[in-house]
Amino acid sequence: MAPARNQDRPDPVSPNDRRLVRHLLIVVTIKVAVLGVLWWAFVRDVRVPVDAERAADRLGVTPPAQGGHP
């Protein structure tokens, strides 16, 4: 037999909470879709060439010698 529910305690998840969660999920889904479309339209084909010399210059270290192991 299932335990009797205490009528004095409110439901832990009210209908307003469920509505809020549904709306938040819809908004987050729309935002992710918009970000995906923006990335696809403007970023996906952009490539940034990086070589050891440019990376070392950016980090403030000397680049490793070419062709040999340290």
HELIX and SHEET records of a PDB file:
HELIX    1   1 PRO A   15  PHE A   42  1                                  28    
HELIX    2   2 ALA A   52  LEU A   59  1                                   8    
END                                                                             
